[in-house]
């Protein structure tokens, strides 16, 4: 990694923490320059404007998510085992130490109407890919006979997102120490209702 790459990654890592706590709209070139003790022009060398910075953060978060959630969950096996691993890693992601305010995609989605079109488009593409990963795991579990053949994959994905968002609210907003345990219990009930 070059010195420039190291600095770019440092900017993005700090920005990811900001987005995790306050959303993409909270990013400010001036604030970042001050926080990281960089000149404004030095920061603009890496990101020409706020939109470029927002896109960079989405890409950074997406790359981390793919490694820590999608790939880790997929490596766990097939069918229901994979679905369980994907969901467990998803919850762990939202509570990770680098995310000091929760999932950046939750915050970005809440403000998506106010985002520049290119940023909104990249966010939607990422969420579409993740939804597809969950749906594929459900379809595999159906094919393996672990979930009922009539299970509506789209509905089950919808309900998994509901659990994830509920966990996010109770853990981050309500500071409920039982949020993870409650969410995993709800997940098990959801799987039980979907089994063959």
N, C-alpha and C positions, 0 to 999 in steps of 0.2 A: 504494500500500500504506500502510495506517495504521501508526502506531507499534505498536499491539497486534498487527497482522499480522506485522510485522517481528520482534517478540519471540517470537511463537508459532513462526515459521519458524526462528528461532535455536534455540529449545528443541528442535524436531523434528530439525534438522540435527545438533545435538550428540547427541541421543538415538539417531539413526540410526548414528552412529559407535560408540556403546556397544553397540547391538544387533549391529552387524556384527562386533564383537570378542567379545562375550560372551553374546548372545542377549537375548530380550525379558525373561526373568526377572531379568536383571541391572539393569533399570531401577529407579531409586529416586528418589522425589520429593526426598528429603533430599539425596542425592548430587548430583542435577542442580542443585538450588538452590545448593549450595556451589560446584559447578564453574562455574556461570554467574553467580555472585555476585548471586543473586536471593534475595528472602525466600521462605520456603516458601509463605506465603500468596499472594505474587505469582505463583508458579508454579501454584498451585492455582486461580488465576483463569482460567488457560488450560486446565488439565486437572484435573478434579475428583478423580481418583484414578488409581491405577496402570493400571487397565484402560483408562481413557480415553486415557492416554498411550500405551499399547501400540497401541491402535486408531489413534491419530494417526500413530504411526511406520509402521505397516503401510500406511496411506493415503499417507503421504509417499513411502515406498519404492515403492509401486505406481505412483504418478504419475510418479516419475522413471524407473522401469523401462519404463513404456509409452512415454514420450518417447524414451529413449535406446536401447531395445532393440526393442520391438514396432513402433513407428512408423518408426524408422530402418531396420529390416530390411525392413519392408513396402514402403517407398519405393524399395528397391533394384531392384525388378522383380517378375517372377513366377516361378513354378515353382521349379526347382532353384536359380536365382540368388537368389530370395527366401529359400529355406531356408538356403542358405549364409550369406547376410547376417544372418539371424536368429541363427544359431548363433554367428557371429563376434562380433556385438554382445553376445550373452549372455555369452560368455567375457570380453569387454572390461568389461562391467558388473561382473563378480565381482572384477576386478582394479583397479577405478576408485579414484581417490585419496580419495574421500569414504568408501569402504568399507575401513577400516583393518584389518579382520579377515576380510574375505570377504563372501559374499552373505548379507544378513540373512534371506532366505527359507530358506536352508539351515539356519541356526541356529534360526530359529523353528519349522521343520518338525521338527527333532530334539527340541524340547521341547513339541510340540503337545499331547500328552496332559495336560500340566500347565497349559495356558493356559485362561483363562476361555472359556466357550462362544462368546461373541460374537467374541472375538479369533480363536479357532480357526476359526470359520465364515468370517470375512473372509479369513483366510489360505488356506483351502481354495478359496474362490471365486476369489481371485487366481490360484492355481496352476491351477485348472480353466480359467480364461480363457487363460492362457499355453499350457497343453497344447492347447487348441483352436486357438490361433494356429499352433502348430507343425504340428498335424494338418492344418489347412487348406492350409498351404504344401505339405505332402507330397501331399495329394490333388490340388492344382493341378499339381504336377510329374508326377503319374501321368496326369492328363488331357492334359497337353502332350506325353506320350510320353517324358519325360526319365527317369522312374523306371518300372520294370516295373509293368504293370497289376496284377499279383498281389501287389505290395508291401503288407504289413500295416502300415498307418499307425500303429496303436496300438503294435505291436511296435517300430517305428522310433522313435517318440517315447520309449518306454521306454529304448531304447538310447542315445538322445541325452541323456536325463537321467543315465544311467549315466556317459557321458563327462563331462558337466558336473560331476557329484559327484566323479568321479575327479580331474578337474583341480583342483577345490576342495581336495581332500585333499593332492594332491602339491604344489600351489602354496603353500597357507597352512600346512599342518601339517608337511610335509616340506621346505619351502623349496627345492623343486627348480626351478632356473632353466629347465629344459627342459620344464616341465609344459605350457605353451601349445603349443609345437612338437609335442610328442608327442600332445596332444589333437587338434590339427588334422590330424595324420597319420592318427590313428584315425578321425576324421570322414570323411576322404577315402576310406578303405578301406570304411567303412560305406556311403557313397554309391555307390561302385563296385559293391559287392555288390547294391545295390538298383536299379541302372540297367537299362533295357530292353536 
